[in-house]
Amino acid sequence: RDGGRIEYYTDVTELMLLQRRLEERKNELQEINAKLQEFNTAISHEVASPARAAFGHLELMLRQYNGELPDMVRQDLEKARDRLSWLKRLIGDLSRFSSMRVDRVEFERVDLEKVLERVMADLSEELRTVNVVIPRPLPLVRGIATRISEVFANLLNNAAKFNDKALPEIRILWEEMPDGTYMFTIQDNGPGVESQYLDTIFSIFKRLDNKTEGTGAGLAFCRRIVKEHGGKIWAESEIGKGTSFRFTLPKVSEEVEEVERVH
């Protein structure tokens, strides 16, 4: 201090180093995204096209020579066709997963009552023999309605598909969290999942039951969507008693609701 003047001296070296590291990290992420886009394009065109062509050729052969092929040849062709059909779905899911992005600028108020109404209608056949308990009213969240619908649809479909009970039941629960989110739970009374698999089931194309149809991408999609919404997802289970999938989504704040009412 000199004559009533206070002087501050700041060492900006650390700030400059931090800024440089952030810039390097940004460049790395941009490069990774570019490589992912390149990979997605290659998968979509260079790999998917031959698979579609081969599938179509086998379908044509089976139709044209129906009844003329020896049983063993026909069975082998049908197996090859089925594997190619699965490969087409696998490529499609991989392409979709690698390109999935959620732009938070597009977030809007999502009415979960309407979301669940559409999901239940779409899954009416899959849930025909399942008792689904949904609480009313459901809260409002912020996000992309179509993406959030995918999360609920995947989790409900899985809960129904892998239920081994005579009277399958699924409960949807929710509670407000202190961090500005809602936690949702999709709870079933199915066979349960062993603890060592509770994290790996969210990995891309990880299937616990290889006898079932599908590529195993559903839970990976759920994790990606929830993460893109700033939330988290996990599973808790007890063998023989069922599994609970829990995930968080941002709630609509009072400030946001006031702005929306004004506009």
N, C-alpha and C positions, 0 to 999 in steps of 0.2 A: 504494500500500500504506500503510495507516494502523494502527499498533498490531498488526501481524500479520494484519490483515484484507485480503484481496484482493478488489477490486470489479471487475466486468466491465460494460462499457457496450456495448450492442449497438444498432446502428442498424437498426431493423426496417423502415425505409422500403422498401428493395429487396424484402424478403420480402413486404410488403403488396402492392407492385406486381406481383410474380410471382404471388401468390395471386389477385389481381384478373384478371390476364391468363388464368390457368388457368380461372377461373370463366367468363370471357367465351368462351374457347375451348370449354368444356364446353357452354355454351348454344348456341353456333354449331353444334356437332356434333349436339346434340339437334334443332335446327331442321332441319338437313340430313337427318337420319334420318327426321323426320316428313314432310318433302317427298318423300323417296324412297318412303316407305310410301304416301303419297297418289298418287304417280305410278304405283306398282305396282298399286294398286287400280284406277286409271283404265284402265291397260293391260289388266288382267285382265277387266274388266267392259265398259267403254265401247267398247273396240276389239275385244276378242276375240269378244264376242257377235255383232256384225254379220258378222265374218269367218266364224264358224261357221255362221251362218244362210245366208250366201251360198254357202258350200261345200256345205251340205246341199241347197240349192235346185238347184244345178247337178248334183249327184249324182242327185237325183230326176228331173230332166229327161233326163239321159243314160240312166237306166234305163227311164223310161216311153216315151221316143220312140226307143229303140234300134232301128236299122234303118230308121227313117222320116226321119231327118234327112239332108240333103245332106252329102256328105263334108266339104266345106269348113266348114260350120256345126258339124258334130260335132267336127272337129279344133280349131276355135276354142274351143268349149266345153270340150274336154278340156284345152287349154292354160290356159284361165282357171281350171279346177278345180285343175290342178297348181300354179299360182301361189298360189291361195288355200290349198292344202294347205301349201305352203312358208311362207306368211304365218302360218298357225296355229302352225307349229313355231317360227317366229321370235318371235312374241308370247309363246309359252310359255317359250322360253329366256330372253327378256328379263325376263319376270316372275320367273322362278326366279333369275336372276342378281342382280337388284336386291334380292331378299329373302333371299339366301343369307347365313346367319350361322352361326358355329360357337361354341358356348358352351364355354369351356375348363373350366367346372365339370363338364361331362359327359365330360371326357377319361377314358379308361380304357386299360388295357394291350391293345394290338392285336397279335394273332398274324398276322404277314404270310404265314405258310405257309397258313393258312386263307383269308386274303384272296385270295391268288393262285390258290388252288385254285378258289374260286368264280368269280373273274374269268375264268380259263381255260375253265371250263365254260360260262359265259355267252357267251364269244367263240369257242366251238369251231368254228363255221362260218366266221367271219372269219379264223381262224388255221389253217384246215384245211391249207393248202399252205405254211405258214410254219414254219421251224425256230426254236422259241423255247427259248433256253437260260436256265435259272433256277438260280442257285447254291443250295446247301443247306449248312447251314441258313440260314434268313432270320432277321434279328434281330426283337426285340420293340420296338414304338414306342408312344408315347402319343398318343391322339387319338380321333377318331370313326371306327370301322371302315368304316361305309357311305360316308363322305366319302373316306376314303383309297382305298377300292375304286374310286371314280369316277376318281380320278387315274390309277391304274394302268390301268383299262379304257380311258379316253380315249387315253392315250399308246400303249398296245399296239394299239388299233384304228387310230389314225392311222399308226403305223409299218407296219402291214400294208396298209392301204388305199392308201397312196401309194408303195409299194415297186415299183420297175420292174425288179427283177432276176429272172432265171429261177429262181434259188434264193433266195427271200427269207429273211433271218435276223434275229432280234431277240435281243439279249442283255440280261439284267437284271443289273446289277452294284450292289454296295453297299460302303461303307466307313465306318468310324467316324471322326467328326470331333472335333477337340479342344474344340469349343464346346458339347458335350453333345447333338449331333445325329448322325444318320446321313445320308449323302448317297447317294441312289439314282440310277442311270443306266439309262435305256431307250435302248439303242443299236441302230440299224438299219443295213443296208447298202444303203439306198435311194438316190434321186437327189441328196439333199442340198438344203439351202436356202441361197440367196444371203445373204451377210452382212448386207445392209441390211434384211433381213426378219426377222432372228433375234429382234428385240424386238417388232416389230409383230404377229407371229403370235399373241401372247398378248392382243392387244386384242380386245374384244368384237365378234363377228361379222366378224372379219377372215379372209378366205379367200384363199389364194394361187391356188387352182384353182377358178374359178367354174363349171367344168363338173361338179363333183362335187356330190352331194346333201348336205344338211345346211345349217346356218346359220352354221357357223364359230365356234360358241360353246364348243366342247370345251376348247380350250387356255385360254380365258378362265376357264372353270370351274376348271381345274386350278390356275391361278395364284391364284384367289380362295381355294380350299380350302387350298392350301399356305400362303398368307399368313395365313389365319385360324388355322392351326396353328403360327404363329410361324416358319415356314420361308421359303425362297426357291426360285425355279425359274428356270431359264434353259436356253438351247439353244446347242450348238456343232455346227458342220457343216462338211463339206468336199464340194464339188460332185463328184458322181459316186461318192462313197465312203460317204455316209450321214450321219445326224444323231444326235446324242446329246442327249437331254433329261435334265437333271440337276435334282434337287430334294432339299431337306432336310426331315427330320421329327424331332421330339424323341424321344430315346431314353428307355427306362425306366431310371431311376436305381436304384442299389442300395438307397437309402433307401425309394423307392416300393415296390420289390419286397418289402422287409422288412415294410412296413406291410400290404401285401396278403396276405402269408403269415400274419401275425398275425390278420388279420380273416377 
